[in-house]
Amino acid sequence: MSATPKTRAPDLDGVPLAQRADVLLDRALEHGTLPASTQKLLELTRRDDAEIGPVVEALSHSPGLAAAVLRVANSAAYGQARSVADIRRAVTVIGMQELHDIVAGTAMMAAFSTPDPLSERIQATSVLSAAVAHKLATRLKLPATATAYLSGLMCELGALACLALDPEFSAIYGGSIVDAQQRFAGEATRYGGSTPDIGGRILAASSLPTEVAQAVATTGLEPGEHKATLGRVVAFARLGAACLMNAGEHGDVALLQNELVIAAGTVGLESLDPELLLQVTLSAASAAELQLPGDLGLRQAIPENDVEAPAASASNPAAKKGWFSRLLGR
């Protein structure tokens, strides 16, 4: 993305329905312009002869990106037994190519973020989606679970873009957070397509990996033969994270499990065991530093039989009060 001034929100009401998604995409690519410091970092990490020193130096001048890189390096996606507190080690753990993709995706998320409660909720949901996608991909023994993590993290990029550019979006999203069919039908009426598709197109236009863009673009409502397994996992993660956000208010085990079963059936994963779905999402909540109330909190405190230790376990009280709670103002 080249440096251009921020654009104003498009007047979608005056655009034919079939052209609205394209207009919104054009405006989003202008609005999502990355700062010069981020563009420099992306250039450093995409080089075949990339050296760790200049990359660490560039990250030191971008505290927000440095914090995001540390958070990812400490996530279950990278399975570190000890906390990663040093940027140089974080870069080594993640690797240059994946670091490039994480920096690009995180910077785009930041570009579309606004001081709006719904924007903050979508960002928090995206972090949960990343954890759910990674945990489920691991349980299903899919390859490249780090790709599942990045895809989950980016899965609401289109929603953030629409919220930043279209004043009408909050009513579409807020009224149907866990009902995929209702939400995407409303988006199709407004944009002629879904926000996952818009997000996937933004990522593709920004040269992120094709498998990430395709996974993000998957709503889970496509005919079965057109859904790649990673896409289905990310589609479930999008819905499962919204269910977890609701569970953060009610704390009801049976209600959460029922919502997760419905979400899995919606995206073509109805064969998955309900108890597995619950274990995956509770583990993801702990990894994303979301402490659940009531009976869910008690279940969350029971160690799971997982293949990797989450970065913030339910047995770590300090982790429960980390950045996730601060993001939600708790």
ZINOR-V704590 format. One line per field, one symbol per residue. ss: DSSP state (~ for helix, > for strand, _ for the rest). A space follows every 10 residues. Layout:
BEGIN
ss=???
END
This chain:
BEGIN
ss=__________ _~~~__~~~~ ~~~~~~~~~~ ~____~~~~~ ~~~~~~____ _~~~~~~~~~ __~~~~~~~~ ~~~__~~~__ ______~~~~ ~~~~_~~~~~ ~~~~~~~~~~ ~~____~~~~ ~~~~~~~~~~ ~~~~~~~~~_ ____~~~~~~ ~~~~__~~~~ ~~~~~___~~ ~~~~_____~ ~~~~~~~~~~ ~___~~~~~~ ~~~~~____~ ~~~~~~~___ ___~~~__~~ ~~~~~~~~~~ ~~~~~~~~~~ __~~~~~~~~ ~~~~~~____ ___~~~~~~~ ~~~~~~~___ ___~~~~~~~ __________ ______~~~~ __~~~~~___
END
